[in-house]
Amino acid sequence: MKSVRIATRGSRLALTQAEIVTKTLKSLDPSVEISIVIISTKGDRDKSDFLYKAESVGFFTSEVANALLDGRADLAVHSLKDLPTTIRDGLVIAAVPKRENPADVIIARGQMTSIADIPAGATVGTSSLRRIAQIKNLRDDLKCVPMRGNVETRLSKVASGQLDAAILAYAGLNRLGLSDKVSLILSPRDFIPAPAQGALGLQTRANDMQIRNLVAKLDDAQSRLEVEAERHVLAAMHGGCSIPLGVYAEICNSTITINAMLSDPQGKNFIRRSITSPADTAIKSAQQLAQQMLSAGGREILDQIRQQRN
């Protein structure tokens, strides 16, 4: 193998993630030459305040995947939470490397011990319906305001006083060497993250066995099974970041526990369910959990959200 062309978005975080993959591949085969192909996506160009108002399927990933299909690249590095649950024809997820901590975190001007430490009536930056619903469910007095842009921009809005606090993913901060900015790590069992949050999805052409076989060496079996379970719950809801859904799967001693939440955007009609089973039945359990949530009122919540957008 002579070279591998890696497609990625152009943000600092995306490039850092591509560099992590590059270093790992080079450690497996020092002779391989790796180049980066930067792709601009609709998500990068559309700066709508609230992400769910602008989002379409593959908002941050479609153009990157196109680079595989048209031969401009051999490997795409995605944040797996952004990748649609239906993989496009001709492409596969060749590897899910070991997942970073999937937790959400609070960024503020000082340390905290709990969400209760956020001052009454404070402004909290997030454009995620899932985060808004969970924050409002816990602290209805807080004001959620839209926040888009790269990680550094979001941090600066808190540091400058434009926002009292912000909610971000720990994984991105840690990969950028910014974990010291974290005021509070929210337990993913309690404040449930997005499906596949913290995981990378390494995508290749299905028929490129040389690249697939190389990339497959980066796969972490436990991380893949956890995120596949989470994504099966998401698929059953027929939604992406545009619905207030959180799913967190955790394998321990050959047992998997899947925690999930679904809510209306105000955090009033809030459904939380969990299921525990042998890890080898993870996908079946994920499907069962999704049906339990739909039957417990989730179907009505989803219908209401979709009606409000039509």
C-alpha positions as a printed NumPy array, in Angstrom:
array([[  0.   ,   0.   ,   0.   ],
       [  1.451,   3.321,  -1.069],
       [ -0.97 ,   6.012,   0.117],
       [ -4.22 ,   6.751,   1.939],
       [ -6.196,   9.942,   1.353],
       [ -8.242,  10.913,   4.429],
       [-11.341,  13.084,   3.958],
       [-12.364,  15.311,   6.846],
       [-14.052,  18.578,   7.675],
       [-11.747,  21.543,   8.1  ],
       [-12.385,  22.523,  11.721],
       [ -9.547,  22.275,  14.202],
       [-11.332,  19.432,  15.985],
       [-11.982,  17.493,  12.759],
       [ -8.363,  17.909,  11.679],
       [ -7.164,  16.809,  15.121],
       [ -9.312,  13.685,  14.86 ],
       [ -7.907,  12.971,  11.394],
       [ -4.396,  13.402,  12.788],
       [ -5.137,  10.895,  15.581],
       [ -6.167,   8.364,  12.931],
       [ -3.13 ,   9.233,  10.807],
       [ -0.71 ,   8.57 ,  13.659],
       [ -2.387,   5.26 ,  14.491],
       [ -2.286,   4.086,  10.874],
       [  1.376,   5.088,  10.573],
       [  2.152,   3.088,  13.694],
       [  0.635,   0.027,  11.999],
       [  2.414,   0.594,   8.679],
       [  5.194,   3.218,   8.73 ],
       [  5.587,   2.973,   4.95 ],
       [  2.096,   4.234,   4.155],
       [  1.841,   7.824,   2.905],
       [ -1.174,   9.707,   4.25 ],
       [ -2.636,  12.956,   2.95 ],
       [ -5.576,  15.004,   4.201],
       [ -8.448,  16.081,   1.933],
       [-10.413,  18.919,   3.55 ],
       [-14.117,  18.975,   2.714],
       [-16.575,  21.824,   3.37 ],
       [-19.979,  20.522,   4.497],
       [-23.425,  22.065,   4.645],
       [-23.108,  22.086,   8.425],
       [-19.972,  24.199,   8.176],
       [-21.607,  26.7  ,   5.837],
       [-25.034,  26.962,   7.511],
       [-24.759,  29.097,  10.631],
       [-28.409,  28.914,  11.736],
       [-28.755,  29.633,  15.439],
       [-30.39 ,  26.393,  16.503],
       [-28.894,  23.31 ,  14.897],
       [-32.176,  21.392,  14.811],
       [-33.833,  24.135,  12.724],
       [-31.276,  23.75 ,   9.941],
       [-30.366,  20.099,  10.112],
       [-30.951,  17.663,   7.296],
       [-29.748,  14.065,   7.089],
       [-25.951,  14.011,   6.878],
       [-25.713,  17.733,   7.689],
       [-22.027,  17.364,   8.647],
       [-21.138,  14.177,   6.765],
       [-22.698,  13.891,   3.296],
       [-20.055,  15.866,   1.412],
       [-17.272,  13.981,   3.217],
       [-18.833,  10.662,   2.189],
       [-19.148,  11.971,  -1.38 ],
       [-15.366,  12.246,  -1.505],
       [-15.183,   8.467,  -0.994],
       [-17.799,   7.716,  -3.611],
       [-16.247,   9.92 ,  -6.301],
       [-12.708,   8.698,  -5.62 ],
       [-11.195,  11.843,  -4.129],
       [-10.465,  10.056,  -0.848],
       [ -9.989,   6.529,   0.496],
       [-11.009,   6.986,   4.139],
       [-13.399,   9.402,   5.842],
       [-13.101,  10.305,   9.513],
       [-16.485,  11.229,  11.001],
       [-17.747,  12.106,  14.433],
       [-20.001,   9.067,  14.542],
       [-22.845,  10.923,  16.254],
       [-23.204,  13.021,  13.073],
       [-23.356,  10.045,  10.693],
       [-26.864,   8.938,   9.603],
       [-27.913,   5.499,  10.833],
       [-28.542,   4.41 ,   7.239],
       [-25.146,   4.008,   5.596],
       [-25.041,   4.952,   1.932],
       [-24.727,   2.233,  -0.712],
       [-21.135,   1.376,  -1.503],
       [-19.786,   2.543,   1.867],
       [-19.106,   0.824,   5.21 ],
       [-17.989,   1.817,   8.684],
       [-14.71 ,  -0.08 ,   8.607],
       [-13.765,   0.737,  12.194],
       [-14.915,   2.38 ,  15.403],
       [-11.762,   3.108,  17.444],
       [-11.886,   3.047,  21.237],
       [-14.391,   5.693,  22.254],
       [-13.446,   8.798,  24.195],
       [-15.453,   9.664,  27.328],
       [-18.984,  10.291,  25.933],
       [-20.078,  12.668,  28.694],
       [-21.391,  16.195,  28.308],
       [-19.739,  18.892,  30.388],
       [-20.56 ,  22.317,  31.792],
       [-18.217,  25.172,  30.951],
       [-18.453,  28.143,  33.314],
       [-16.222,  30.72 ,  34.942],
       [-15.287,  28.528,  37.89 ],
       [-15.623,  24.977,  39.156],
       [-18.924,  23.318,  40.061],
       [-20.027,  20.254,  41.976],
       [-23.476,  19.932,  40.354],
       [-25.919,  21.63 ,  37.979],
       [-27.449,  23.211,  41.099],
       [-24.373,  25.464,  41.247],
       [-25.398,  27.331,  38.088],
       [-26.843,  30.688,  39.256],
       [-30.624,  31.141,  39.079],
       [-31.787,  32.521,  35.74 ],
       [-28.397,  32.043,  34.133],
       [-27.914,  31.873,  30.359],
       [-26.675,  28.489,  29.11 ],
       [-25.368,  28.133,  25.58 ],
       [-26.42 ,  25.109,  23.518],
       [-28.13 ,  24.486,  20.192],
       [-28.948,  20.845,  20.974],
       [-32.584,  19.968,  21.677],
       [-31.417,  16.978,  23.721],
       [-29.321,  19.176,  26.001],
       [-32.012,  21.85 ,  26.227],
       [-34.659,  19.305,  27.25 ],
       [-32.472,  17.765,  29.957],
       [-31.355,  21.121,  31.357],
       [-34.944,  22.439,  31.413],
       [-36.114,  19.213,  33.073],
       [-33.563,  19.737,  35.842],
       [-33.53 ,  23.556,  36.031],
       [-36.515,  25.24 ,  34.427],
       [-35.235,  28.667,  35.544],
       [-32.218,  28.536,  33.231],
       [-32.348,  30.291,  29.868],
       [-30.965,  28.243,  26.954],
       [-29.595,  30.387,  24.14 ],
       [-28.309,  29.276,  20.707],
       [-24.611,  28.607,  20.337],
       [-22.919,  27.544,  17.112],
       [-19.318,  27.727,  15.96 ],
       [-16.117,  25.884,  16.758],
       [-15.053,  24.842,  20.237],
       [-12.814,  27.848,  20.766],
       [-15.637,  30.246,  19.83 ],
       [-17.971,  28.581,  22.299],
       [-15.42 ,  28.757,  25.103],
       [-14.778,  32.43 ,  24.414],
       [-18.477,  33.276,  24.801],
       [-18.369,  31.984,  28.362],
       [-14.989,  33.523,  29.199],
       [-16.111,  36.943,  27.906],
       [-19.36 ,  36.888,  29.867],
       [-21.683,  36.65 ,  26.853],
       [-22.93 ,  33.423,  28.439],
       [-22.951,  32.272,  32.042],
       [-22.316,  28.657,  31.027],
       [-22.271,  26.331,  28.038],
       [-22.719,  22.62 ,  27.473],
       [-20.198,  20.806,  25.268],
       [-18.989,  17.257,  24.706],
       [-15.998,  16.22 ,  26.799],
       [-14.5  ,  14.242,  23.906],
       [-13.9  ,  17.239,  21.674],
       [-12.389,  19.3  ,  24.468],
       [-10.07 ,  16.49 ,  25.499],
       [ -8.89 ,  15.802,  21.95 ],
       [ -8.041,  19.485,  21.617],
       [ -6.161,  19.542,  24.927],
       [ -8.793,  21.794,  26.523],
       [-10.143,  19.536,  29.266],
       [ -8.825,  22.002,  31.86 ],
       [-11.66 ,  24.343,  30.801],
       [-14.278,  21.923,  32.163],
       [-16.21 ,  23.094,  35.232],
       [-18.34 ,  19.961,  35.673],
       [-18.486,  16.543,  33.991],
       [-22.075,  15.309,  33.766],
       [-22.511,  11.582,  34.358],
       [-23.683,   9.992,  31.082],
       [-25.998,   7.732,  33.109],
       [-27.841,  10.803,  34.405],
       [-27.396,  13.477,  31.727],
       [-27.597,  11.181,  28.736],
       [-25.391,  11.994,  25.715],
       [-26.214,  11.767,  22.025],
       [-26.051,   8.308,  20.458],
       [-22.396,   7.517,  19.603],
       [-21.111,  10.708,  21.236],
       [-17.346,  10.532,  21.724],
       [-16.84 ,   7.886,  19.024],
       [-15.199,   8.206,  15.63 ],
       [-16.565,   6.382,  12.602],
       [-13.954,   5.435,   9.998],
       [-15.721,   5.014,   6.68 ],
       [-14.368,   3.432,   3.494],
       [-15.642,   2.14 ,   0.191],
       [-17.139,  -1.312,   0.646],
       [-15.156,  -2.787,  -2.269],
       [-11.766,  -1.343,  -1.269],
       [-10.59 ,  -4.348,   0.708],
       [ -6.997,  -3.158,   0.998],
       [ -8.017,   0.02 ,   2.816],
       [-10.783,  -1.754,   4.758],
       [ -8.385,  -4.387,   6.069],
       [ -5.881,  -1.75 ,   7.18 ],
       [ -8.5  ,   0.448,   8.853],
       [-10.207,  -2.551,  10.515],
       [ -7.131,  -2.903,  12.731],
       [ -8.257,   0.274,  14.517],
       [-11.629,  -1.206,  15.469],
       [-12.463,  -1.59 ,  19.161],
       [-15.08 ,  -4.334,  19.518],
       [-16.61 ,  -3.028,  22.751],
       [-16.9  ,   0.566,  21.524],
       [-18.448,  -0.613,  18.254],
       [-21.076,  -2.722,  20.018],
       [-21.958,   0.079,  22.441],
       [-22.438,   2.657,  19.697],
       [-24.283,   0.194,  17.439],
       [-26.766,  -0.38 ,  20.26 ],
       [-27.182,   3.381,  20.712],
       [-27.64 ,   3.936,  16.983],
       [-30.286,   1.204,  16.793],
       [-32.361,   3.127,  19.351],
       [-31.883,   6.287,  17.287],
       [-32.868,   4.494,  14.069],
       [-36.111,   3.3  ,  15.649],
       [-36.992,   6.93 ,  16.438],
       [-36.337,   8.036,  12.836],
       [-34.436,  11.117,  13.918],
       [-31.024,  12.672,  14.277],
       [-29.91 ,  15.679,  16.318],
       [-33.299,  17.144,  15.425],
       [-35.048,  15.226,  18.22 ],
       [-34.424,  15.43 ,  21.992],
       [-33.08 ,  11.877,  22.309],
       [-30.171,  10.666,  24.413],
       [-28.82 ,   7.12 ,  24.459],
       [-25.876,   5.723,  26.409],
       [-24.804,   2.077,  26.306],
       [-22.175,   0.662,  28.645],
       [-20.696,  -2.847,  28.636],
       [-19.307,  -4.281,  31.869],
       [-18.449,  -7.922,  32.489],
       [-20.221,  -9.151,  29.336],
       [-23.398,  -7.28 ,  30.33 ],
       [-24.741,  -4.228,  28.528],
       [-26.882,  -1.513,  30.089],
       [-28.578,   0.959,  27.763],
       [-29.965,   4.198,  29.212],
       [-32.176,   6.422,  27.069],
       [-34.231,   9.592,  27.352],
       [-36.748,  11.26 ,  25.072],
       [-38.534,  14.497,  25.806],
       [-40.477,  17.373,  24.385],
       [-38.178,  20.375,  23.817],
       [-39.351,  22.049,  27.044],
       [-38.323,  19.096,  29.212],
       [-41.868,  18.73 ,  30.552],
       [-42.954,  15.426,  29.001],
       [-39.821,  13.472,  29.866],
       [-39.359,   9.734,  29.309],
       [-36.413,   7.804,  30.715],
       [-35.912,   4.07 ,  30.361],
       [-33.064,   1.555,  30.703],
       [-32.489,  -2.088,  29.886],
       [-29.794,  -4.552,  30.951],
       [-28.982,  -7.795,  29.148],
       [-26.101, -10.019,  28.042],
       [-23.876,  -8.059,  25.678],
       [-24.403, -10.571,  22.887],
       [-28.076,  -9.545,  22.761],
       [-27.272,  -5.81 ,  22.646],
       [-29.016,  -5.036,  19.359],
       [-32.186,  -6.924,  20.295],
       [-32.222,  -5.124,  23.647],
       [-31.777,  -1.752,  21.942],
       [-34.766,  -2.45 ,  19.735],
       [-36.822,  -3.512,  22.762],
       [-35.857,  -0.341,  24.622],
       [-36.858,   1.827,  21.677],
       [-40.266,   0.173,  21.495],
       [-40.768,   0.621,  25.242],
       [-40.077,   4.346,  24.91 ],
       [-42.349,   4.738,  21.909],
       [-45.146,   2.939,  23.768],
       [-44.605,   5.054,  26.898],
       [-45.489,   8.257,  25.055],
       [-42.492,   8.65 ,  22.81 ],
       [-44.534,   8.233,  19.654],
       [-46.736,  11.166,  20.643],
       [-43.712,  13.328,  21.5  ],
       [-42.139,  12.654,  18.102],
       [-45.405,  13.31 ,  16.271],
       [-45.809,  16.616,  18.092],
       [-42.25 ,  17.729,  17.264],
       [-42.682,  16.884,  13.578],
       [-46.044,  18.633,  13.379],
       [-44.537,  21.796,  14.836],
       [-41.951,  21.845,  12.038],
       [-44.383,  21.323,   9.169]])
